[in-house]
């Protein structure tokens, strides 16, 4: 395998869990919810995926466990933010800390068996030079991303449900007047975000590592939020951002392996410095949803 193929393979492998979660966070932010609890959703999903695959001896079951736990975290975020009217940022920070503490405790308490999803190779396409092996010879859950991205685009751009989600993110007062339940749509967006972030975390555990390690997401949830901002709140830009950040992480791992010597401290921080830089550059050049992070209060008649 050439050096280019090695780096591309690492980029795809590290970008897939980010892209799964980003397809959820993109929907949440277009609905006006700046969901900072992606980290909790991914970490909880990673643990649930690992323990689920260990108990059921099946990687697919582990992925479903991860999705289910992500939905639970999304339901808590949505209920606290849009029913109890708690500050969504405080709720998110609390969930992130809670998820880290609970999963760390459970990982030290409950033993689990490693179980990793198998590799699926697409004939012919996997032999395309340079990109064939990285794109068409992966752990089988990664191929779900090829259908998920166009599905999310179709729902958001071509279906009434997507139109309503975008409406509550742009002008919730007008959406409310037209009969749309703003808080309900935002809670539904958070449930979708929880499901896909849980899937991303479960893929990290079941597809990439094969088991769970303490704090294995290591801030990937925050990178997902940065990818949505980097992408200018467009789906194609968001996915491109995921692969950019995944590529930075891949270089950190691949360069020493193929013989390039760089400062190890610089390599470690590079994937986290990059989101800060792109957020500083692109957040002032792109238009965010007008009602992003703004709570909705129905005017009294």
C-alpha positions as CSV (number, residue, x, y, z in Angstrom):
1,X,0.0,0.0,0.0
2,X,1.4,3.4,-1.0
3,X,1.9,6.2,1.5
4,X,-0.9,8.2,-0.2
5,X,-3.3,5.2,0.1
6,X,-2.3,4.7,3.8
7,X,-3.0,8.3,4.6
8,X,-6.3,8.3,2.7
9,X,-7.4,5.1,4.4
10,X,-6.7,6.6,7.8
11,X,-8.5,9.8,6.8
12,X,-11.7,7.9,5.8
13,X,-11.6,5.6,8.9
14,X,-11.2,8.6,11.3
15,X,-13.7,10.7,9.5
16,X,-16.6,8.3,9.4
17,X,-17.7,8.6,13.1
18,X,-17.4,12.4,12.7
19,X,-19.6,12.4,9.6
20,X,-22.3,10.2,11.2
21,X,-22.6,12.7,14.1
22,X,-22.3,15.7,11.9
23,X,-25.3,14.5,9.8
24,X,-27.2,14.8,13.1
25,X,-25.7,18.1,14.4
26,X,-26.3,19.7,11.0
27,X,-30.1,19.0,11.3
28,X,-30.1,20.2,14.9
29,X,-28.4,23.5,14.1
30,X,-30.6,24.1,11.0
31,X,-33.5,23.8,13.4
32,X,-32.0,26.5,15.6
33,X,-30.5,24.3,18.3
34,X,-26.8,24.7,19.0
35,X,-26.4,21.3,20.5
36,X,-23.2,21.1,22.6
37,X,-24.0,17.7,24.0
38,X,-22.7,15.9,20.9
39,X,-19.7,14.8,23.0
40,X,-22.0,13.1,25.6
41,X,-24.1,11.5,22.8
42,X,-21.0,10.1,21.1
43,X,-19.3,8.9,24.3
44,X,-22.4,7.3,25.6
45,X,-23.0,5.7,22.2
46,X,-19.5,4.4,22.2
47,X,-19.9,2.7,25.5
48,X,-23.3,1.3,24.6
49,X,-22.0,0.0,21.3
50,X,-19.1,-1.8,22.9
51,X,-21.1,-3.3,25.7
52,X,-24.0,-4.2,23.3
53,X,-21.7,-6.0,20.9
54,X,-20.0,-7.8,23.8
55,X,-23.3,-9.0,25.3
56,X,-25.0,-9.9,22.0
57,X,-21.8,-11.0,20.2
58,X,-22.9,-9.0,17.2
59,X,-21.5,-5.7,15.9
60,X,-24.9,-4.7,14.4
61,X,-26.6,-5.1,17.8
62,X,-23.9,-2.9,19.3
63,X,-24.6,-0.2,16.8
64,X,-28.3,-0.3,17.6
65,X,-27.5,0.0,21.3
66,X,-25.4,3.0,20.6
67,X,-28.2,4.6,18.6
68,X,-30.7,3.9,21.4
69,X,-28.5,5.5,24.1
70,X,-27.8,8.5,21.9
71,X,-31.6,9.0,21.5
72,X,-31.9,8.9,25.3
73,X,-29.3,11.6,25.7
74,X,-31.0,13.7,22.9
75,X,-34.3,13.3,24.7
76,X,-32.8,14.6,27.9
77,X,-31.2,17.5,26.1
78,X,-34.5,18.3,24.3
79,X,-36.7,17.9,27.4
80,X,-34.6,20.0,29.6
81,X,-34.0,22.7,27.0
82,X,-37.4,23.0,25.3
83,X,-39.8,21.8,28.0
84,X,-38.2,22.7,31.3
85,X,-36.7,25.8,29.8
86,X,-33.3,25.1,31.4
87,X,-30.2,26.8,29.8
88,X,-29.3,24.5,26.9
89,X,-25.6,25.2,27.3
90,X,-25.6,24.3,31.0
91,X,-27.6,21.2,30.2
92,X,-25.1,20.2,27.6
93,X,-22.0,20.8,29.8
94,X,-23.7,18.8,32.6
95,X,-24.4,15.9,30.2
96,X,-20.9,15.9,28.8
97,X,-19.4,15.7,32.3
98,X,-22.0,13.1,33.4
99,X,-21.3,10.9,30.4
100,X,-17.6,11.0,31.0
101,X,-18.0,10.1,34.6
102,X,-20.6,7.3,34.1
103,X,-18.9,5.6,31.2
104,X,-15.5,5.8,33.0
105,X,-17.0,4.2,36.1
106,X,-18.8,1.5,34.1
107,X,-15.7,0.7,32.0
108,X,-13.8,0.1,35.2
109,X,-16.6,-2.0,36.7
110,X,-18.0,-4.1,34.0
111,X,-15.8,-6.4,31.9
112,X,-16.6,-6.7,28.2
113,X,-15.3,-8.8,25.3
114,X,-13.8,-7.0,22.2
115,X,-15.9,-7.4,19.1
116,X,-15.2,-5.6,15.9
117,X,-17.3,-5.2,12.7
118,X,-15.9,-7.1,9.7
119,X,-14.3,-5.5,6.6
120,X,-16.5,-5.3,3.5
121,X,-14.7,-5.0,0.2
122,X,-16.6,-3.9,-3.0
123,X,-15.2,-5.9,-6.0
124,X,-13.7,-3.9,-8.9
125,X,-14.2,-0.5,-7.2
126,X,-11.7,-1.4,-4.4
127,X,-9.0,-1.8,-7.1
128,X,-9.3,1.8,-8.3
129,X,-5.9,3.4,-7.8
130,X,-5.3,5.4,-4.6
131,X,-9.0,6.0,-3.6
132,X,-10.4,2.5,-4.3
133,X,-9.2,0.8,-1.1
134,X,-9.9,3.7,1.2
135,X,-13.4,4.2,-0.1
136,X,-14.5,0.7,-0.9
137,X,-12.8,-1.6,1.5
138,X,-13.9,-0.5,5.0
139,X,-15.7,-1.8,8.1
140,X,-19.2,-2.6,6.9
141,X,-21.1,0.0,9.0
142,X,-19.1,2.8,7.2
143,X,-21.0,2.1,4.0
144,X,-24.2,3.3,5.6
145,X,-22.8,6.8,5.3
146,X,-23.0,6.6,1.5
147,X,-26.8,6.4,1.8
148,X,-27.2,8.6,4.9
149,X,-25.8,11.8,3.5
150,X,-28.1,12.0,0.4
151,X,-31.0,10.9,2.6
152,X,-30.4,13.8,5.0
153,X,-30.1,16.2,2.1
154,X,-33.3,14.9,0.6
155,X,-35.2,15.3,3.8
156,X,-33.9,18.8,4.6
157,X,-34.3,20.2,1.1
158,X,-37.1,18.3,-0.6
159,X,-39.5,17.3,2.2
160,X,-42.0,19.3,4.2
161,X,-40.5,18.1,7.4
162,X,-37.1,19.5,6.4
163,X,-38.7,22.8,5.3
164,X,-40.4,23.1,8.8
165,X,-37.1,22.4,10.5
166,X,-35.3,25.1,8.6
167,X,-38.2,27.5,9.2
168,X,-38.0,27.2,13.0
169,X,-34.2,27.7,12.7
170,X,-34.7,30.9,10.7
171,X,-37.8,32.6,12.0
172,X,-39.5,30.6,14.8
173,X,-42.2,33.3,15.4
174,X,-43.3,33.1,11.8
175,X,-43.2,29.3,11.9
176,X,-45.4,29.4,15.0
177,X,-47.9,31.6,13.3
178,X,-48.1,29.2,10.4
179,X,-49.0,26.3,12.8
180,X,-45.6,24.7,13.3
181,X,-44.9,23.5,16.8
182,X,-41.4,25.1,17.2
183,X,-40.3,23.3,20.3
184,X,-41.5,20.0,19.1
185,X,-39.6,20.3,15.9
186,X,-36.5,21.3,17.8
187,X,-36.8,18.3,20.1
188,X,-37.3,16.0,17.1
189,X,-34.1,17.4,15.6
190,X,-32.3,16.7,18.9
191,X,-33.5,13.1,18.9
192,X,-32.2,12.7,15.3
193,X,-28.9,14.2,16.4
194,X,-28.8,11.9,19.4
195,X,-29.4,8.8,17.2
196,X,-26.7,9.7,14.6
197,X,-24.2,10.9,17.3
198,X,-24.8,7.6,19.2
199,X,-24.2,5.8,15.9
200,X,-20.9,7.7,15.4
201,X,-19.7,6.8,18.9
202,X,-20.7,3.2,18.5
203,X,-18.9,3.0,15.1
204,X,-15.8,4.4,16.9
205,X,-16.0,1.6,19.4
206,X,-17.2,-1.3,17.3
207,X,-15.9,-0.3,13.8
208,X,-12.6,1.3,14.6
209,X,-11.3,0.1,17.9
210,X,-13.3,-3.0,18.7
211,X,-13.9,-2.1,22.4
212,X,-14.4,0.8,24.7
213,X,-11.7,2.9,26.4
214,X,-12.1,5.7,28.9
215,X,-12.9,9.0,27.1
216,X,-12.3,7.4,23.8
217,X,-14.2,10.2,21.9
218,X,-11.5,12.7,23.2
219,X,-13.4,15.8,22.1
220,X,-14.6,14.5,18.8
221,X,-18.1,15.9,19.6
222,X,-16.7,19.4,19.7
223,X,-14.9,18.8,16.4
224,X,-18.3,17.8,14.9
225,X,-19.7,21.2,16.0
226,X,-16.8,22.9,14.4
227,X,-17.3,21.0,11.2
228,X,-20.9,22.2,10.9
229,X,-19.7,25.8,11.4
230,X,-16.8,25.2,9.0
231,X,-19.2,24.0,6.4
232,X,-21.3,27.2,6.6
233,X,-24.4,25.2,7.8
234,X,-24.5,23.3,4.5
235,X,-24.4,19.5,4.4
236,X,-21.7,19.2,1.8
237,X,-19.5,21.7,3.6
238,X,-20.1,19.9,6.9
239,X,-19.0,16.5,5.4
240,X,-16.0,18.2,3.9
241,X,-15.1,19.6,7.3
242,X,-15.3,16.2,8.8
243,X,-12.9,14.8,6.3
244,X,-10.6,17.8,6.8
245,X,-10.4,17.2,10.6
246,X,-10.2,13.5,10.0
247,X,-7.3,14.1,7.7
248,X,-5.5,16.1,10.3
249,X,-5.9,13.3,12.8
250,X,-4.8,10.8,10.2
251,X,-1.6,12.7,9.5
252,X,-0.8,12.7,13.2
253,X,-0.9,8.9,13.1
254,X,0.4,8.2,9.7
255,X,3.4,10.5,9.3
256,X,5.5,8.8,12.0
257,X,4.5,5.4,10.6
258,X,5.7,6.2,7.1
259,X,9.0,7.7,8.3
260,X,8.4,11.4,8.7
261,X,9.6,12.9,12.0
262,X,7.7,15.9,13.3
263,X,7.4,17.3,16.8
264,X,5.1,14.8,18.6
265,X,3.4,17.5,20.7
266,X,2.6,19.5,17.6
267,X,1.1,16.4,16.0
268,X,-1.1,15.7,19.1
269,X,-2.6,19.2,19.2
270,X,-3.0,19.7,15.4
271,X,-6.5,18.1,15.1
272,X,-7.7,20.4,17.9
273,X,-6.0,23.6,16.8
274,X,-7.4,23.2,13.3
275,X,-11.0,23.6,14.4
276,X,-10.2,26.7,16.3
277,X,-8.5,28.2,13.2
278,X,-11.3,27.4,10.8
279,X,-14.0,28.5,13.2
280,X,-12.2,31.9,13.5
281,X,-12.0,32.2,9.7
282,X,-15.3,30.8,8.5
283,X,-17.7,31.8,11.3
284,X,-17.5,35.4,10.2
285,X,-17.8,34.6,6.5
286,X,-20.8,32.3,6.5
287,X,-24.4,33.0,7.4
288,X,-25.7,30.9,10.3
289,X,-29.4,30.1,10.8
290,X,-30.9,33.4,12.0
291,X,-32.5,31.9,15.2
292,X,-29.5,29.6,16.1
293,X,-29.2,29.2,19.9
294,X,-32.1,31.5,20.5
295,X,-34.8,30.1,22.8
296,X,-38.4,30.4,21.5
297,X,-41.0,32.1,23.6
298,X,-44.5,32.3,22.2
299,X,-45.8,35.9,22.5
300,X,-48.9,36.3,24.8
301,X,-52.0,37.5,23.0
